[in-house]
Amino acid sequence: MPKLALEQRAKIAILASENKTYEEIMAAVGCSRKSVIRWKNEFKNENTLCDKKRSGRPKKVDYKTTKKVIKMMRGKRRKSTRKTSKALKNISRETVRRILKNGGLKPYKRKRQIKLLPKHIQQRKTWFNETKNIDWTKVAFSDEKMFYLIHPTNSKNDIVWAKKSDEVPPIEIAQYSKKLHVWGAICFNGKTDIVFIEGTLTAPKYVKILNDALLPKMNQLYRSSSWHFMQDHAMPHDASITQEWLKSSVPNFWNKNSWPAKSPELNPIENLWSIMEEKIDRSKIKTIKSLKNSIKKTWNAIQIDEIQKLVASMEERKKKLKEANFMNINY
């Protein structure tokens, strides 16, 4: 709570001498009961309304220095507490840390994101304008995903508190982990079966997946209603054989010149892959077969409301995209 002004302290002393109650003084001065008691007793015993001289070492950091430290470091790259302390000369790293903490700042790791070129930004703008009247409940979003048998550890969360380093168990890293390549598609009405891709995904192999897994399911979910197909810019997707098949087999689709490249945050199935990674219980997975069973089980267990929530987020994604001037967004 801020210090009371000298006038407020004097008012407390005067009202106290008139035998006013604590509640009356608090209301008149606009302060806490603790302040009333303190300054009433201070004036009665010491006959003063001034702060006592503080003992101990005087503060080394004033308001000007505090403001300077925060300005030097807030949101800046390559600005460590060590460098800032060295630049200011008269304060330590610990003092810099304390200033930042008291100023409400926290250290964050910079997020990795895809570098966008001017052509990618223009593609995003074009796509944004072309999708003004689209019905997102009639769009099928597809993607491939690689699931590793030995999942990479998130070093940020893998922390062990101990007295010495010998007590901390090491992380065992597999140089080459076995993996499973999968394909899937979702829409507001449901999802396809998940498909496990054997070997390298080629254009003919991809067309077969679309013909066997995508087309029958979308026709079932939408019956006679038209629907739109989305895919990213993987090489098998942009291949001539794939584009020709889509033209003849799918009612509507974003061709290789329509969907913006390097835009995974605009595809809601990307979020679904992350949800699946969190749900898979890796403590029971020791073999590729058990990983495959777990992936299939997790995919099949995904509820329709979870998918619908992701699809319904498309307008919010577009809103954020515009606010970010068509640069990367977090979603």
N, C-alpha and C positions, 0 to 999 in steps of 0.2 A: 504494500500500500504506500502511496506517495507521502512524503513528509508534510506535516501541517505547517502552514505559514505562521509567522510570528503573531499576526493578527488573530488567527484561530486559537493559538495557544493562550493569548491574553484573554480572549473571550471565555475560554474554559475556566481560567483562574477567576475572572469576575463573576461568572454564573455560579461557580462553586462557593465563592464567598457569600453569595446570596442564598445559599442552601438549596439550590435547584437540584433536582434528582438527576441521576445519570441519564435517564431516558430523555429528560427535557434538554440537557446539555448536548447530548448526541444529536437530537433533532435540530437544535439551534445552530450547531457548528457544522454538522454534516460529517461526523467522524465516528470511529468505532468506540465501544466501551473501554477497550484497552487504552486508547489514546487519552480518553477523559481521565482515567485513573492515573496514568503516567504523569500528565502535565499538572493535574491537581496536586499530586504529591510532590512533584518537582518544585512547584512554586511555594508550597507550604513548608517544605524541609530545606530547600536550597535558596529560595527567594530568587529564582532565575527561570527564564523561559528559553534559554539558549541551549543548544546541544553541547554536551561535554566533549572535551578534546579526546579524540580516539587514541587508544594505545596501539602499539605495534607498528609495523612498517607501513608507510604511506603507499597508496596505490601508485603503481608505475604506469598503468594504462589509463589515459583519460578518454573522454568521449570522442575527441578528434582522432586519436589513434585507433580506437575501436571501429569507428566508421571507415577509416582507411583500410584496415585489415579486411573487413567484410567486402568493401568495394574491390579490393585486389583479388579476392578469391572466389566470390560468388559467381557460379556459372562459368568460370574460366577453366580452360584446358591447361595442363602442365603447370599448375600452380600448387605446389606442395607446401605443407606447413614449414618444412625445412627451408625452402627457397624464400618464402615470405619472411620468416624469422631472420634470415641472413640479409635480406634486402632492407629490413627496418632496423637492424643492428642492435637495438636496445631492448628487445623482448625475445623470450625463449619460444621454442616450438610448443611447449606445454601451454604457454600463455596464448599463443595463436589458436591452439585447439580450443581452449576455454572460451575465448572470444567468439569463435565460430559457433560453438555449442550453445552458448548463452544467447546468441543471435538467431537461434532456431535453425541453423544449418546442419546438415548431416552429410557424410561422405557417401556418394553413390558411384557404382560402376557404370561406365558409359555403355549404353546398349548398342549392339551391332545392328546395322541396317544396310540395306542394299543401296549402293551408289546409283543415283538416277542421273541420266544425261538429258539434255534438252529435248531430244526426240522422245524419251520415255515420258517426260512431263506433258508433252503435247499429246501423246497417245492417251494419257489419263484424262486430259481435258476433253478430247474428242469422245471418248467412251462415256464420260460424265454427261455430256450433252445428248448423246445418242440413247441414253437409258432413262430419260426424263419420264417417259410414259410406260416403262416396262412393268409388268406384273411379276414381282419377284417370287410369288407363290407358284409360278409356272416355269421356273428355271431349275435345271438340273446342274449342280456343281460337281465337277469331278476332279480327281487328282491321284497321283501315285505317292507312296510313302515307303521309306526304308525303315524296318524295325530290326535293331541289332540284338543278337543274343546276349552280349555283354553291353549293357546300357552305359554310356559315358556318364561319369559322376559330375554333378554340379558342384564345383569346388567352393562356390559361395555358401552353399548350405551344409557342406560336409565338414563340420567343425567339431573338434573334440576338446573339451576343457581338461587340462591336466597341469601338474606342477612342473613336469619336465618333458622334453620331447620323446624320451624313451618310452613313455607311457602311452603314446599315441600310435595306434595301429596304422601301418601304411596302406595306401590304396594300390591294389593289384590291377595293373593295366594290361589288357590283351592287345598286342600290336595289330593283329588282324582278327576281328570278330566276325563270326558267321552272321548272316543277315537274311531277312526275308523281304522281298519286294512285293508290295500289294497295290491294288487299284480299287477304288470305290467311288460311288456317286451318291449324292443326297439331294433331296428336293423337299418342298414343304409337305408333300403327301407321303413321304417315306424315304426309303433308301434301297439301293441295289444290294445284291449279295456281294461280299468282298471277294476279290479275285487275287490269287497268288500267282505271281509272274515267274515263270521258270526261265533262267538265263537272262540275256540282254533283251530289253524291250525294243522290238523292231516295229516298223509301220504296219506290215501285214499282221503281226501278232496283236498289235493294238486294235486294228480294225476288227479282228475276230472277237476281242473282248467287248468292244462296243456292240457288235452284232449279236453276241450271245448273252451278254449280261446287262447292257444298258437298254437297248431297244425294247426287248420284251417287257422289262420291268416298267419303263416309262409309259409304254402303251397300255399296260395294265393299270397303272396309277392314274393316268389322265384320259384313258379311253379314247373318245373321239375329240377331246379338247387338244388344242395346240400347246406345245411347250418349247422351251428354248434350252439349248445345250451350251455349257461353258467348259472350257479346258484351257490350260496354260500353254506356254510356248516350248514345251519339250520337243525335241526333233521329230519323234514319231507322230506328234500331234500336227505339226506343220507340214508334214510330208504330203506330196501331191496325191498319193493313193488314199490317204486319210481324208483330205479335204474333198476329194471327189466322192468318196463314200458318204460323207456327211451331207453333201449337196443333194444326193439322191435318196438318202434314207431318213434324215432328221428334218422335222418341220422348219425349225429355225436354229441357227447357231452363230456364235461369234467366230468368224474366220480368223486366219492368222494375222490379218491386218486390223482386226477390230478390238480384240481383247488386249488391254495394255500390258506390255511386257514388264517383267520385274515388279509385279504387284501382288505378291502372295497375301498381303493383308486385306485384299478385296475379295478373297475367296473364303467363304465361311467353313469349308471342309478342312482348311488348314487348322482352324481352332478345334475341330473335332479330332484330328490326329493328336493334338496336344492333350485333349481330354482322355483319349484312349491310353496314351503313355502313362498318365497319372493313375488310371484305373487298373492297368495290368499289374498283377501281383508277381513281381520278379523274384521273390524269395523262393517260389516253387518252380521256377523255370531253369532247367539245367541243360536242355537239349533243344535243337531246332524244332523237333516234333512238339514238345511241350509249349514252345513259343508260338508255333502255328495254331495250336489248339486254343491257347489263351487269346490270341488276336481274334480268332473267329468267334469265340465266346463273348469277348468284350464288344465286338462290332454288333453281334446279334442282340446284345442286351441294351443297346442304345435306344432310348425311348423317343417316340415321335415328338413329344413336347420339347425335348432337348434340341432336336434338329430344327423344329419350327422357330425356336428362339434364335438360333444362329441365322436362319434365312431371313427372319424379320429384322435382323440388324443391318441389312444392306443399305437402307436409307440413312441410318445413322453413320455408317461408314462413308457414304457419299458426302454427308454433311461435314464430317471431320476432314475429308479429302479437300473440300473446297476451302475450309477454314485454314488448312495447312498450305494453301496455295498450290495444291496438287503435288506436294512433296510427300515423303513417307509419313504414315500415320501409325499409331499404336492401336492394334486391335487383335 
